[in-house]
Amino acid sequence: MMERLAERRMQRNEEAFVDQEEEDEEDDDYFDEDEDEDPDEIEEDVRTEEQRMRAGRKMFQMFAARMFEQRVHEAYREKVARERQQRLLEELEEEDRQRQERELKKQKDKEKKKDKKR
């Protein structure tokens, strides 16, 4: 379940990242068409720079979220692996204990038979 949630989140982040890249490309194409510099364009360049900063921050946040998500996912997998390993060890110990009990019971039964014969 945790893995599915992590995968969904990663997919949403990737889709948002692709959408943002497409918007950035469209913005770049739009602003590259006009070569003349006038005060209005300088203001637009400032806005574009702000948009780029926002996009950069958003990309960084997505990257950080993805890294965090990967760490959480990896920690979860390690935890599950440790739990499975522990369960396996417990099962093996239980099997050994049962085997020893059976052997002891067989020995006791043999001794009882010997005692009855005497």
C-alpha positions in Angstrom: 0.0 0.0 0.0 2.8 2.4 0.9 4.5 1.5 -2.4 1.4 2.3 -4.4 1.0 5.7 -2.7 4.7 6.5 -3.3 4.4 5.5 -7.0 1.2 7.6 -7.4 2.9 10.6 -5.8 6.0 10.2 -8.0 3.8 10.0 -11.1 1.9 13.2 -10.1 5.2 15.0 -9.5 6.6 13.8 -12.9 3.4 15.0 -14.6 3.6 18.4 -12.9 7.3 18.6 -13.8 6.5 17.9 -17.5 3.7 20.4 -17.5 6.0 23.1 -15.9 8.7 22.4 -18.5 6.2 22.8 -21.3 5.0 26.1 -19.9 8.6 27.2 -19.6 9.3 26.3 -23.2 6.2 28.2 -24.3 7.3 31.2 -22.3 10.8 31.1 -23.7 9.4 30.8 -27.3 7.1 33.8 -26.7 9.8 36.0 -25.3 12.4 35.0 -27.9 10.2 36.2 -30.7 10.5 39.9 -29.7 14.0 41.2 -30.1 13.3 44.9 -29.5 14.1 46.1 -25.9 11.7 48.7 -24.4 10.6 49.3 -20.8 7.6 47.1 -21.1 9.8 44.2 -22.3 12.2 44.8 -19.4 9.2 44.4 -17.1 8.2 41.3 -18.8 11.8 40.0 -18.5 11.6 40.6 -14.8 8.4 38.7 -14.6 9.9 36.0 -16.7 12.8 35.9 -14.3 10.4 35.6 -11.4 8.6 32.8 -13.2 11.9 31.1 -13.8 12.8 31.4 -10.1 9.4 30.0 -9.2 9.8 27.2 -11.6 13.3 26.5 -10.3 12.0 26.5 -6.7 9.2 24.2 -7.7 11.6 21.9 -9.5 13.8 21.8 -6.4 10.9 21.1 -4.2 9.8 18.3 -6.4 13.3 16.9 -6.5 13.6 17.1 -2.7 10.1 15.5 -2.3 11.2 12.8 -4.7 14.4 12.2 -2.8 12.5 12.1 0.5 9.9 9.7 -1.0 12.7 7.4 -2.2 14.3 7.4 1.2 11.0 6.6 2.8 10.3 3.9 0.3 13.7 2.4 0.7 13.3 2.5 4.5 10.0 0.8 4.2 11.4 -2.0 2.0 14.3 -2.5 4.5 11.8 -2.7 7.4 9.7 -5.2 5.5 12.8 -7.2 4.7 13.9 -7.2 8.3 10.5 -8.3 9.5 10.3 -11.1 7.0 13.8 -12.2 8.0 12.9 -12.1 11.6 9.7 -14.2 11.0 11.8 -16.7 9.0 14.3 -17.0 11.8 11.5 -17.5 14.3 9.9 -20.2 12.1 13.3 -22.0 11.9 13.7 -21.8 15.6 10.2 -23.2 16.1 10.9 -26.0 13.7 14.1 -26.8 15.6 12.3 -26.8 18.9 9.6 -29.1 17.6 12.2 -31.5 16.1 14.0 -31.6 19.5 10.7 -32.2 21.3 9.9 -35.1 18.9 13.3 -36.6 19.4 13.0 -36.4 23.2 9.6 -37.9 23.0 11.0 -40.8 20.9 13.8 -41.4 23.3 11.3 -41.4 26.2 9.1 -43.9 24.4 12.1 -46.1 23.7 13.1 -46.0 27.3 9.5 -46.9 28.4 9.5 -49.9 26.0 12.8 -51.1 27.4 11.5 -50.7 30.9 8.4 -52.7 30.0 10.4 -55.5 28.5 12.5 -55.9 31.7 
